[in-house]
Amino acid sequence: MNVRDPTTRRWLLFGVLAAAYVLVAIYRLSTAVLADRLAADFAATGAELGVLHSSFFVVYAALQIPAGALADRAGARWSVAAGTAIMSVGGLVFALAPSFAVAFLARGLVGLGGSFLFIAILRFAANWFRPSEFGRLSGLTIAIAGLGSVLATTPLAVVVAAAGWRETVAGLAVVGFLLAALVAVFVRDSPADAGLQPVGGVPTPSQPSLRGVVRNARRVFDEPETWLAGAVLFAGTGINITVFGLWGVPYVVQTYGVSVTRASLFTLAGSAGILFGPPTIGALSDRLGTRTPLIVAGIAVYTSVFTLLAVVGRPPLPLVGVVFFLAGTLTGTFALTYSVVKERHDAGASGVSTGTVNTVGFAGAAILPPAMGLVLDRYATGRTIGGATVYSVTGYRVAFGLAAAVALVGFGCAVVLYWRTRSPLR
């Protein structure tokens, strides 16, 4: 292996960044497995669990545009190193939290640190990879989140059952501090920073001035395509994180009467879809030279699968696994929105453009968990399992109906985006 070859070195550095991003995904979806323990320890209602889960995403969404500007100005190396360290401080505080209020603030701190990573990694990709490779790189980055999501299901449930939730989260914090140090020591923002020759076909990376960042942001904000793409992500990201990260496990436990560990296998199926779909669909998009038709087709199917859960309520249990796997796989079509927006602007605006779209996407992850929790609280049965409130099948049907309605709005925005961007690689 020739580490002086930039086409080899870029994958090694990407691997270091990817390891840190896996940790973000574990944190953001861990509350599904922890839900019953958090409800018992903090005497939390469904709405309160939704608020605790979404505290990560409120901060995460709010900081995506500043994170994009930081990635454009400071580069991926220090953005990811600092973000991972801050996230790990939050994880340690969460593990030690004596009350719901402290846990809420700590999870927000985890979201603050985690908010820097995704956009910074895409900025790294823009500096080390060709534009024609960006679709598969953005898909691969989301697949890495899928790996973290897989680890946040059954593997996390097994570790939590053996060691306790507080000890497990503290262990994640220790791993995070080690990863922050690795990023700071090994990662470089561009081939030139690593003392290597540039990669052929990669635009020369620029570091815009603060005025340039503001100018780029205005251009991104002024385009309707930015907000249409963001609306698609609002639906896909918001629903998947709400279902796989919070309510999917309680739904299976309470509707089918299985253990948390077995129920986590079904959200694992969704996470496996996230692991498989984005790189596959991203590579297909790059090969075909098209983005928006795949986005429209993907969110049409996505809307249909959640409509199925809303209508049926309690389908055969294997079908729930199929629905969750499809929902995760179709994340690959939503990921193409990053490419749609990035390709409309020059390389120096990569962080701001992807950060803006990500802000809208993760607003869905901040809003939908407590919204679904409020819906479910109206259908509480009055029973508890291990201190956690039990909800009726009707309640879950209404909650999935809310998800289907949000997905339908996203589908409408995807259709409009298609008509506005009908050209190759748009």
Helices and strands as residue ranges (DSSP letters): H 6-29, H 31-42, H 46-62, H 64-74, H 76-96, H 100-114, H 117-128, G 131-133, H 134-151, H 154-163, H 165-186, H 210-222, H 224-242, I 243-247, H 248-256, H 260-288, H 292-312, H 317-329, H 331-342, G 347-349, H 350-377, E 380-385, E 388-391, H 393-420
